[in-house]
Amino acid sequence: MNTAYFGNIEWYRKLVEGGGIGCIDGTERWQKQTERNRCTIVTANGTQCLTVPVSLPSVHCRTDEVLISDHGNWRHVHWNALCSAYGTSPFFEFYADDIKPFYDNRWEKLVDYNRDITLEMLHLIGLDDVIGRHAAAATHPAGTPRSQKYYQTFQRRHGFIEGMSILDLLFNEGPEAIKYI
């Protein structure tokens, strides 16, 4: 399975159903314009794509060879975009201190950055049981159907928007996020 920069909810579902964090190895061939280095959030003006700039050792490299670039002060830009988009969401303040280190610290390789993000997101959502185990051993809480729409901060303005980053679910649903994975 490919790595993802704050992957969307469907990416996390596939991760949980497909074998957990152990199924991500980063040895696949790098592809531009994918979830490996970009995510989409909902803002007051609609959707916004956040892209981590990367440096490739060659055009045909593997994902685990891709380095994170410091071009364009992207960490500051991404964090400010998250604060602007989710600052008024129900659980932003609760989780902000857990997410902020991903914009303060520096990782060299994109695959390591994404792995650490994924581990933290699984922990925050309450899916620690899928880390390193096959998903068949993981359990999902009963109740909310996993495909059900959840609350989004700007839903009145834009309607429900599917395919958003896992951050959208976490900041809007908090501890209930697990019900949607």
Wavefront OBJ file of the C-alpha trace (Angstrom):
o trace
v 0.000 0.000 0.000
v 1.192 3.537 -0.763
v 2.067 6.005 1.951
v -0.114 9.085 2.357
v 0.248 12.601 3.697
v -2.772 12.824 6.025
v -4.589 10.447 3.682
v -8.301 10.608 3.129
v -10.816 8.571 5.091
v -11.040 5.901 2.398
v -7.244 5.488 2.501
v -7.468 4.810 6.252
v -10.323 2.337 5.711
v -8.192 0.426 3.224
v -5.272 0.505 5.645
v -7.384 -0.922 8.467
v -9.020 -3.547 6.248
v -5.850 -4.436 4.374
v -3.338 -5.278 7.048
v -2.442 -2.218 9.065
v 0.731 -0.170 9.029
v 2.838 -3.253 8.252
v 1.520 -3.295 4.672
v 3.149 0.092 3.900
v 6.735 -0.270 2.750
v 7.367 2.578 0.308
v 9.062 0.423 -2.309
v 6.528 1.204 -5.027
v 7.528 3.494 -7.871
v 6.995 7.208 -7.167
v 4.007 8.786 -8.880
v 3.401 12.520 -9.058
v 0.143 14.154 -7.945
v -0.989 11.442 -5.530
v -1.866 11.161 -1.853
v 1.792 10.396 -1.119
v 2.547 14.098 -0.704
v -0.839 15.853 -0.821
v -4.103 16.050 1.044
v -7.313 18.017 0.647
v -9.063 19.991 3.370
v -12.335 21.941 3.487
v -12.022 25.700 3.968
v -14.507 28.569 4.060
v -13.892 29.002 0.307
v -14.208 25.317 -0.640
v -11.537 22.662 -0.882
v -7.820 23.355 -0.654
v -5.042 20.991 -1.648
v -1.947 20.975 0.576
v 1.175 19.631 -1.118
v 4.468 18.722 0.544
v 7.282 19.757 -1.828
v 9.651 16.915 -2.607
v 13.050 16.318 -4.120
v 13.485 13.269 -6.355
v 16.834 11.550 -6.831
v 15.658 10.444 -10.300
v 12.501 10.443 -12.388
v 11.976 6.702 -11.873
v 12.742 6.471 -8.167
v 10.911 4.542 -5.463
v 8.755 6.331 -2.903
v 11.197 5.482 -0.092
v 13.896 7.485 -1.925
v 11.885 10.727 -2.079
v 13.151 13.544 0.148
v 11.108 16.377 1.640
v 12.082 19.808 0.349
v 12.045 22.962 2.462
v 10.902 24.983 -0.543
v 8.278 27.673 -0.048
v 7.967 27.629 3.751
v 5.321 24.944 3.243
v 5.181 23.879 6.923
v 4.081 27.352 7.970
v 1.624 27.600 5.050
v 0.067 24.189 5.798
v -0.276 24.822 9.537
v -1.880 28.229 8.932
v -4.277 26.660 6.424
v -5.294 24.033 9.013
v -5.773 26.698 11.705
v -7.890 28.799 9.351
v -9.973 25.878 8.076
v -10.485 24.036 11.356
v -9.887 26.608 14.096
v -13.616 26.760 14.816
v -14.262 23.038 14.394
v -15.417 21.182 17.519
v -12.152 19.303 18.216
v -9.359 21.393 16.684
v -8.123 22.729 20.011
v -8.220 19.241 21.506
v -5.956 17.735 18.802
v -3.892 20.736 17.641
v -0.998 19.965 20.013
v -0.793 16.425 18.596
v -0.721 17.619 14.965
v 1.484 20.731 15.302
v 4.774 18.773 15.714
v 4.388 17.565 12.113
v 4.913 21.182 11.080
v 7.600 22.092 13.615
v 9.979 19.156 13.205
v 11.858 18.103 10.136
v 11.871 14.693 8.517
v 14.286 13.911 5.715
v 12.327 11.237 3.845
v 8.680 11.526 2.854
v 8.017 7.860 3.640
v 9.217 8.334 7.246
v 7.135 11.499 7.630
v 4.021 9.779 6.314
v 4.590 6.706 8.487
v 4.842 8.840 11.612
v 1.706 10.769 10.614
v -0.177 7.526 10.025
v 0.881 6.067 13.377
v -0.223 9.221 15.185
v -3.549 9.364 13.359
v -4.295 5.701 14.136
v -3.491 6.419 17.775
v -5.642 9.567 17.942
v -8.589 7.841 16.295
v -8.301 4.864 18.619
v -7.091 2.323 16.081
v -3.843 1.347 17.818
v -4.883 -2.292 17.426
v -4.177 -2.230 13.664
v -0.595 -1.041 14.028
v 1.579 -3.913 12.871
v -1.262 -6.458 12.891
v -3.480 -7.825 10.202
v -6.762 -5.958 10.049
v -8.764 -9.156 10.449
v -7.721 -9.045 14.088
v -8.899 -5.453 14.429
v -12.393 -4.688 15.561
v -14.663 -1.880 14.489
v -17.165 -0.358 16.856
v -20.792 -1.128 16.183
v -23.162 1.704 15.417
v -22.601 4.324 12.756
v -22.274 2.890 9.242
v -18.751 3.642 8.024
v -19.946 5.278 4.820
v -22.249 7.728 6.618
v -21.674 11.450 6.273
v -20.257 13.230 9.295
v -20.397 16.843 10.440
v -18.179 19.270 8.502
v -17.583 22.831 9.695
v -18.519 24.435 6.361
v -21.253 21.988 5.408
v -23.960 24.670 5.351
v -21.940 26.634 2.823
v -20.651 23.826 0.577
v -22.723 20.751 1.423
v -20.942 17.591 2.512
v -17.663 17.079 0.635
v -16.308 13.541 0.368
v -12.685 12.474 0.010
v -11.223 14.918 2.509
v -8.136 14.354 4.636
v -8.478 12.300 7.803
v -7.841 15.604 9.607
v -11.282 16.795 8.513
v -12.899 13.827 10.246
v -10.714 14.074 13.358
v -11.196 17.823 13.887
v -14.948 17.616 13.294
v -15.861 14.353 15.049
v -13.078 13.875 17.609
v -13.464 10.633 19.593
v -16.389 9.624 17.360
v -14.098 9.522 14.279
v -13.486 5.805 14.753
v -17.113 5.130 13.828
v -16.496 6.407 10.307
v -13.404 4.338 9.521
l 1 2 3 4 5 6 7 8 9 10 11 12 13 14 15 16 17 18 19 20 21 22 23 24 25 26 27 28 29 30 31 32 33 34 35 36 37 38 39 40 41 42 43 44 45 46 47 48 49 50 51 52 53 54 55 56 57 58 59 60 61 62 63 64 65 66 67 68 69 70 71 72 73 74 75 76 77 78 79 80 81 82 83 84 85 86 87 88 89 90 91 92 93 94 95 96 97 98 99 100 101 102 103 104 105 106 107 108 109 110 111 112 113 114 115 116 117 118 119 120 121 122 123 124 125 126 127 128 129 130 131 132 133 134 135 136 137 138 139 140 141 142 143 144 145 146 147 148 149 150 151 152 153 154 155 156 157 158 159 160 161 162 163 164 165 166 167 168 169 170 171 172 173 174 175 176 177 178 179 180 181
